[in-house]
Amino acid sequence: MDVDQRDVDQRDVDQRDVDQRDVDQRDVDQRDVDQRDVDQRDLDQRELGQRELGQQLAGLDALEGDEAGAPGRLSVLWGRAWPKLTALVLAVAAWQLVVLSGWRPSYVLPGPSTVLDEVVRIGGTGAFWQALGVTASRAAIGYGAAIAVGSVIGALVATIRPLRTAVGSLITGLQTMPSIAWFPLAVLLFKLSEGAIIFVVVLGAAPSIANGLIGGVDHVPPLLVRAGRMLGARGPTLFRHVVLPAALPSCLGGLKQGWAFAWRSLMAGELLLILPNRPSIGSQLDFARDLNDSPLLLAYMIVVLIAGILVDGAFGAVDGRLRRRRGLVDTAT
């Protein structure tokens, strides 16, 4: 009888334990459900707040646009074009005034209309386009090589401190050297060949590109670097995904300056090294000087100027797009 009673008591205890565990499990499940409901309400509230904020910002933008008046595409283009057109008109007017003053004879310094006619004339000849193609190919090859060399050197110097101490000043010294000073060495190394011209173009442009990259890396905020390291970026990954994007504006400035040095070096090389069966813009300039053909000489000089302006416009477009992506342009103005 006592044994049966103990069995009954034990079963009661076990049943109470089972009931308590069921109650505890239901409490846990209920708390989980309540917590999910709270999280969902918080998420819904944040999404609602974001939508309301977006609507408010859109309303502010629309209000600002209504007050200021959104400029049309033609207005934007005209706003960009009229300063350049005004500068062009003033330059041509000053040129014409110098010609009218009689400072030099017309066969030495022709007027704008004469030179413009000459530009139109050479633009219809095959020799001009052949010379332009040779010069453009040299510029592309030399500048491309300068980008490769300058980028590698700049990245190494920017990331390796002993290397910067060793050659940092040397890069700046090479940048300050006149490109024409390299031509005697280029002729000794490559003779009268395309290699001599490309060699000088690379030496003229690469230091500027390297310095642009080095300066950009130097101005990367340390906070970005620490944040990248906390997220697991190290070594080349840190440089590729954190440092290089932050240094991109300065790198673009170095590329632009490098192009200017490359173009100047190329023109100097083509004036000094005239290769057989390889007509170029520089060689045509030299021939026009030998023939005392001032209109032809000035026409090719204008071609060189136009080429530089077009490339500068391309760099300006890339720079504007970069600044817009980074929120550095006020789109409301």
Secondary structure, DSSP 4 states (H G I P E B T S, - for coil): -HHHHHHHHHHHHHHHHHHHHHHHHHHHHHHHHHHHHHHHHHHHHHHHHHHHHHHHHHHHHHHHHHHH-PPPHHHHHHHHHHHHHHHHHHHHHHHHHHHHTTSS-TTTS--HHHHHHHHHHHHTSHHHHHHHHHHHHHHHHHHHHHHHHHHHHHHHHHH-HHHHHHHHHHHHHHHHS-GGGGHHHHHHHH-SSHHHHHHHHHHHHHHHHHHHHHHHHHTS-HHHHHHHHHTT--HHHHIIIIIHHHHHHHHHHHHHHHHHHHHHHHHHHHHH---TT---HHHHHHHHHHTT-HHHHHHHHHHHHHHHHHHHHHHHHHHHHHHHHTT-S-TT-
